[in-house]
Amino acid sequence: MNDKLFEIVLMCVPILGAIITGFLVPYIKAKISAARLAQIAEWTEKAVRAAEVLFDTPQCGSEKREYVICFIDRMFNSKKQMITKEQIRVLLEAALGQIKQT
């Protein structure tokens, strides 16, 4: 009886490994990525607000944009590339639109 139970457990180990590898690991990675993206979006909004205060002269939109892009790039890409500058620009525009709505 013990040998049969042991064989059943041995048969289940590869199946459980496949389930964990196929479903659980990608799910956890997606959740971590979503949390990281939310954090980057939050910091982008803060950087946009800071740029509005720091560059209060008219017609300095490009300076504000570069400030935010460089700030986010330095903050999140200091150790390895996590987010591209194009993605930062998209988050910047989203944060700016959200600020203008409030």
C-alpha positions in Angstrom: 0.0 0.0 0.0 2.8 2.4 0.9 4.6 1.7 -2.4 1.5 2.5 -4.5 1.0 5.8 -2.6 4.7 6.6 -3.2 4.3 5.9 -6.9 1.2 8.1 -7.2 3.0 10.9 -5.5 6.0 10.5 -7.8 3.6 10.7 -10.8 2.0 13.9 -9.5 5.3 15.8 -9.0 6.0 16.4 -12.7 2.3 17.4 -13.2 2.5 19.9 -10.3 5.8 21.2 -11.6 4.2 21.8 -15.0 1.2 23.6 -13.5 3.5 25.8 -11.4 5.8 26.6 -14.3 3.0 27.1 -16.8 0.5 29.1 -14.8 1.7 30.2 -11.4 5.0 31.8 -12.3 3.6 33.9 -15.2 0.8 35.0 -13.0 3.2 36.2 -10.3 5.4 37.9 -12.8 2.3 39.7 -14.3 1.3 40.9 -10.8 4.8 42.1 -10.0 4.9 43.9 -13.4 1.5 45.6 -12.8 2.7 46.7 -9.4 5.9 48.1 -10.8 4.0 49.9 -13.6 1.7 51.5 -11.1 4.7 52.6 -9.1 6.3 54.1 -12.2 3.1 55.9 -13.2 2.8 57.3 -9.7 6.3 58.7 -9.8 5.8 60.0 -13.3 2.8 62.0 -12.0 4.9 63.4 -9.1 7.7 64.3 -11.5 5.2 66.1 -13.8 3.9 68.1 -10.8 7.5 68.9 -9.8 8.4 70.0 -13.3 5.4 72.4 -13.3 6.8 74.0 -10.1 10.4 74.1 -11.2 9.8 75.4 -14.7 7.2 78.0 -14.3 8.1 80.2 -17.2 5.9 80.0 -20.3 7.0 78.1 -23.4 9.2 75.7 -21.6 7.3 72.5 -22.2 10.2 70.7 -23.8 12.4 71.4 -20.8 9.7 70.0 -18.5 9.3 66.9 -20.6 13.1 66.3 -20.7 13.2 66.8 -16.9 10.5 64.2 -16.3 12.0 61.7 -18.8 15.5 62.0 -17.3 14.2 61.8 -13.7 12.2 58.6 -14.3 15.0 57.1 -16.4 17.5 57.7 -13.7 15.2 56.5 -11.0 14.0 53.2 -12.5 16.8 52.4 -15.0 19.8 53.0 -12.8 20.6 49.3 -12.4 19.0 47.8 -15.5 16.6 48.8 -18.3 13.1 48.4 -17.0 11.2 51.0 -19.0 12.0 52.7 -22.3 12.0 56.4 -22.9 9.0 56.0 -25.2 7.1 54.3 -22.4 8.1 57.1 -20.1 6.7 59.6 -22.6 3.4 57.8 -22.7 3.2 57.8 -18.9 4.2 61.4 -18.9 1.4 62.4 -21.3 -1.1 60.3 -19.3 -0.1 62.0 -16.0 -0.3 65.4 -17.6 -3.8 64.7 -18.9 -4.8 63.4 -15.5 -3.5 66.6 -13.8 -5.3 68.8 -16.3 -8.6 67.0 -15.6 -8.3 67.8 -11.8 
